[in-house]
Amino acid sequence: MNENNDSNKLNEPNETNKTDENTISFENSNLNENMDGSMETRNDGDNENIIEDEPVCGFGEKQNETQSILLQNIDYTEINNEKLKKNKGGMRKRIMSYIIVGAICSTLGGIGSGIITMKMMKNSDTTSVPTATTTKSDSDTSAKLINTNSTKNLSVPEIVRKVSPSVVAISTQTSVGEGVGTGMIFSETGNILTNYHVIKGAKSIKVMLSDGNEVSAKVVNFDEAADVAVIKLPDNTKIPGVAEFGDSDKLEVGESVVAIGNPLGKELIGSVTTGIVSAVNRQVSIENKELKFIQTDAAINPGNSGGPLVNSKGEVIGINTAKISSTAGQKDMGVEGLGFAIPINTVDPKIDSLTKQILTIGISCQDIPEGNRNNFPVGVGVMDVQKDSSAERYGIKPRDIITKFDGKDIKTVEQLNKLKNTHKAGDIVKVELVRNEKTVEIDLTLSE
């Protein structure tokens, strides 16, 4: 802050006689400040108290020599004190000005930061709901699991809004009837993750999206041993949402989870149940397979298979797979709260292979072991042949037993698939089979 110009001068009346009154003005330039804070006059001659500059008289006239001399009775202490008082007053004014300016800036800064913080909080409190997109080609978008590092816990309604758009109902037509399950869209290419047992032996697959549209889907690939499969929506299908995936290794017993699926059929599509993680890495035998699961008490029923088990951040951490309702070998004991989900971290490493289109023959089949009661030859028995498949086009029929594939003996479906997957679409493979106790050889062209 600048002080008024008058504060830089000290005007003292000096009465030299009873009739004349003169004013002597001391300019700041004539006072030097010592290191100790005291003031002294400038030494411009022999007389240290003489000012060479012509002082301005109160009457505007030049004073005589006598009046130009500063008398010894001038009290410099008083002058200095007066100067210090004025300096102190100016300092106080400056300090007060700084305080006021600081307070104003702090207030404005607080208001601004408060507005910004409220906007950030508002944005962070808003649950991200997936927007609809149209399926892209595999070359446009990588079909990977979308992993997140979210730290914000969501309410159950927020979780449902975030995840439900990606959840689908899967209905299949098999030789024994219709099956219903659940799946979740995990890429913009229209790939859907589900259980293998949901689509096993399907002649046709229909998918109902969360927006109510129903479209056909095809099998991309599967891992029967792990009970996971990927199916794909047709190109240019409008996708309501894509699921995000978390880290199932970080799950803790007691942590809250949400299951979303279609229990008992499409009539109850999109049902939501809640629970906790009852156990992790629970080893359970299902269909003669020893697998490790996430155990939960969230209600899981037939039709929920293939659907997501979701953590409190809205991340998929498991694939709902099975429910135990009674103890093996005993009557139904009404057991509840024993649901199981495949940990998503066991699926993630398989996604590369699961999203590569599997070569198909177009058959449903099963192992024919040694010592079977009908004395059939050992091999792979054909249960059903899909319409318009390579198997149908090249003459494979139900009840055929495949004994050789690509010149090698086979005994199991797993062996057949491994040999098939060493080829590419368009390869011609020799197949030897037994039909009505006669050996038949055919040339089969593999297709996607």
Summary of the structure (lengths in Angstrom):
residues: 448
radius of gyration: 45.5
end to end distance: 83.9
largest distance: 153.3
contacts: 1323
relative contact order: 0.09
helix: 23%
strand: 33%
